[in-house]
Amino acid sequence: MTDEAVKDVLGVPLAVTDLVGYQDGSVVSRELIRKDAGTVTIFAFDEGQGLSEHTAPFDAMVYIIDGEAEITISGKAIRTVSGEMIVMPANAPHAVKALKRFKMMLIMLKSS
């Protein structure tokens, strides 16, 4: 990510819900921070959309900004709603599905 791509978010108050918009039938993302230590990305999922099961080598925190989602971690489905957060452990298989349109902030912390 270039400095130009993030300059509109640096040092200014932001409404998190406005950082990425919903698009019919799609998942939209916007990376806000990319550093060696980790990333912060905002996602907007249309109802029924999701991310298929995968793993990541780092712990990650998901904060539900708006809407309702099902997050599956190691085969356990967990319903999450606006205002809730969940931590996904490193190397645990996980998936995300929008039960209703929802937005989330993904914070991934990389360990050295």
C-alpha positions in Angstrom: 0.0 0.0 0.0 1.4 3.4 -0.9 1.5 6.4 1.3 -0.8 8.1 -1.3 -3.5 5.4 -0.8 -3.8 6.0 3.0 -3.2 9.8 3.3 -6.9 10.5 3.5 -7.2 8.4 6.7 -4.1 9.7 8.5 -4.6 12.1 11.4 -8.3 12.8 10.8 -11.4 11.5 12.6 -13.2 9.0 10.6 -16.7 7.3 10.7 -15.7 3.6 10.4 -19.0 2.8 8.8 -18.3 5.1 5.9 -14.8 3.8 5.1 -16.2 1.1 2.7 -19.6 0.8 1.1 -21.8 -2.2 0.4 -22.1 -3.5 -3.2 -24.8 -5.9 -4.3 -23.6 -9.5 -4.5 -20.0 -8.6 -3.4 -17.4 -8.4 -0.7 -15.6 -5.1 -0.7 -12.5 -4.3 1.3 -10.2 -1.4 2.0 -6.9 -1.8 3.7 -6.1 1.1 6.0 -2.8 0.0 7.5 -0.1 -2.4 6.1 3.0 -2.7 8.2 5.5 -5.5 9.0 3.7 -5.9 12.3 0.3 -6.4 10.8 -2.7 -5.0 8.9 -6.0 -3.3 9.5 -8.7 -3.8 6.8 -12.4 -2.8 6.6 -14.8 -5.2 4.8 -18.4 -4.9 3.6 -20.2 -8.1 2.8 -23.6 -8.2 1.0 -26.1 -10.7 2.5 -25.1 -14.3 1.7 -21.5 -13.4 0.7 -18.5 -14.6 2.6 -14.9 -15.8 2.7 -14.4 -19.6 2.3 -12.5 -21.5 5.0 -8.8 -20.7 5.2 -6.0 -20.3 7.7 -3.7 -17.5 8.6 -0.4 -17.8 10.4 -1.2 -15.0 12.8 -3.8 -14.1 15.4 -6.6 -11.9 14.0 -9.4 -9.9 15.6 -12.7 -9.2 13.9 -14.9 -6.3 15.1 -18.4 -6.3 13.7 -19.2 -2.7 12.8 -22.6 -3.2 11.3 -25.0 -6.1 10.6 -24.8 -9.8 11.4 -22.4 -12.6 10.5 -21.5 -16.2 11.1 -17.9 -16.8 11.8 -16.7 -20.4 11.9 -13.5 -21.2 13.7 -12.2 -24.8 13.8 -15.7 -26.1 12.7 -17.6 -24.1 15.4 -20.1 -21.6 13.9 -20.5 -18.4 16.0 -23.2 -15.8 15.3 -21.8 -12.2 15.7 -23.6 -8.9 15.6 -22.8 -5.2 15.4 -20.7 -4.1 18.4 -19.2 -7.6 19.0 -15.7 -8.8 18.4 -14.0 -12.2 18.1 -10.4 -13.3 18.1 -9.4 -16.0 15.6 -6.3 -17.8 16.7 -3.3 -18.4 14.4 -3.5 -21.5 12.2 -7.1 -22.2 13.1 -9.3 -22.8 10.0 -11.9 -20.1 9.8 -14.6 -18.8 7.5 -17.0 -15.8 7.3 -20.6 -15.6 6.0 -22.9 -12.6 6.0 -26.3 -13.6 7.6 -27.3 -10.0 6.8 -25.3 -7.3 5.2 -22.4 -6.6 7.5 -19.2 -4.6 7.9 -16.2 -5.7 9.9 -12.7 -4.5 10.8 -10.0 -7.1 10.6 -6.9 -6.5 12.6 -4.1 -9.0 12.0 -1.1 -9.0 14.3 2.0 -10.7 13.0 4.5 -12.2 15.4 8.2 -12.3 14.8 
